[in-house]
Amino acid sequence: MNEPTIPVSEPSSRAFKFCPRCGSPPTSTNGANPFCCGSCDFTHYFSPITAVGSIIADPQSRVLLIVRGRDPGKGQFGLPGGFVDPGETLESACRREMREETNLTATSMQYLTSFPNTYDFRGVISPVTDAFFVCRVESFEPLQAQQGEVTSCLFVHPEQTHLDNMAFASNRLALEFYLSREADFA
């Protein structure tokens, strides 16, 4: 039995070899943004995907980190969060992802910052814009890691070892930004 071929990572703009509407090759250079088809006039812009992340602190000012259960970043630290669904606001996505990954319910949230990111899924790298919120919860009693997606949840006073082992650079930057302004959120 043949082993599956694992694709070499490439930007999403280079993954489009043919027009998804008519199957013709592009008139633009492969990898150009936008992708332009000369046969049917289809044009596609490779805009960033939107994602959210939650920074949640307990009464001892420890921050909740998750340990990712899947790639990318399996076994590394992350902030509860994920992709925004079509028709969903950033705030709704943040609440939904927080609930899905940790079983916690946000009682309030405050926008913190955003950072660009990339997401490598099965060899195709997509640009992402991550928006981060500082969230409060009424209780940590229901805290539970989402089976399959999250290996565990832990509260930490983030140290260099945590920051150096974040799955995504944007999560690290958001956490560092939060820590530099932590008193504003107390």
N, C-alpha and C positions, 0 to 999 in steps of 0.2 A: 504494500500500500504506500502511495506517495505521501510524503509529508506536505502539509499546506505551505505555500510560499507566503512569507511575511513581507508585505510591501515595504519598500524603503520610504521613509517619510518625505513628503513633498508638500509645498503649499497648496491649498485648495485651488488656487488659480491655475496651477500647473496640472491638476488632476483632470481638468476638463480638456479632453483630447478631441472631442467631437461635440457638435451642437446637440443638446438634450432634446430639442424640438424636432429637427429633421435629420440629424446624423451626419451632417457635412462637417468638414474640418473648418476651424475658425479662419477668418480673414485677418484677425489680429495675431500678433506673435503669441505663441504658446506661453502662458503664464501672465499675459498682460491683463490689466484691469482697466476697462471691462473686457469680458469675452464678447466678441462680435462675430456673428455668422453672416457671411456674404450671401448665402443662399436664401434664407428665410427672414433675414433682418433681426433675428433674435439677439438681444443684448442682455448680459448678466453682469451685475456689479458684485464684487466680492467684499461686501461690507461686513464688519464685525458682528459676531453673534453676541447676544447680551446674556450676562450671568450675574448672580448676586451672591453675597457672602454675609454671614452674621458674626458679629463679635458680641459675645455674651459673657458677662462677668458675674461671679457670685459675690455674696456679701464680703468675702475676704479679698476681693479684687483679683481673684484668679480667673483666668480666661479659659473658656471651654474650647478644647481642640478635639477634633476627631482624628482617628487613624483610618486612612482610606483602605477599603477592602477590595478595590479594583483599580486597574490601570486606567489612565495614567496616574502614577504616584502611589501605587499599591504599597501599603506599609508605611507611608509617610504621613506627616501631619497635614491637616487642612482645617479650614473653618467651615462650619455647616453652610451649605449653599449649593447652587447648581444653576442650570440654564433656565431662562425665562421662556415660558410657553407663549405661542402666538395669542394675542388678545389679552395677555396678562400684564398687570402693572409690576414695576420693580418691587413694590411693597408686598403685593400679593404673592409674588414668586418667592420673596424672602420668607414670608410666613409659611408658605407651603413647603419649601425645601427644609426649613428648620424643623417643622413638624415631622416630615418624612424621615429625616436623618437622625433626629434626636428625641422625637416624641414630645418636644417642648412647644408651648404656645407663647408667642410673643404678645405681651400686653402693651408694649410701646416700642417704637423704633425711631432712630434718628439717623439721617443720612450722614455718612462719615467722609467718604472719598471714592474715587474710582481709579483704576489702573488698567492699562492694556495688558493682554495676556495672549497666549496661544494654547490651543488644545489639539493634541495629536491623537486622532482616533483612527485606528487601523491604517496607519501610514499616511493619512491626509491631515495636514496641519491647518486648522482654521483660526483666523484672527478672532479674538474675543475682547469685549470690554466688560470688566468686572466692576460692579457697583457694590459698595460695602455699607452696612448699617450697623449701628450699635443698638442692640436689642435688650429689652428687659423681659423677664418672665415672672409670673406670680409665684411659681413653685418649681423647684428642681426635682421634686418627687417622681414625676413620670419619666425622668431621663432614661432613655434606652436607645442603644445603637441600632440602626436599621440593618437587619440581617442581610448579608451579601454586599451591601454598599459600604458599610462602616464596620470596622473590626471592633473598635472601642471608642469611648468618650472619656476624656480626662480633663480635670481642672489643673492649671499650672500658672505659676508666675513665670511667664515666658523668659527663658534664658537662651543664650547663644545656640545651645544644642538643639533647642526646639526650632528656632529661626532657621538654622542651617539645614533642617530636615523637613522644611515645608514643601509640599508637593508642587506648589505653584508660586512663582516669584511674586505675583500680584497679591497672594494671601500674606506673604511675608511683609511686603511693603505696606499693606493695609494694617497689619498688626503692629509694625514699627511706628506707623503714623498714629495709631490709637494710643500706643504706650507713651508717645511724646506729648499727647494731649489728654492723658487719662484723667487728670484732675477736672477737666471740663465736663466729664461724664459721670462724676461721682454723685 
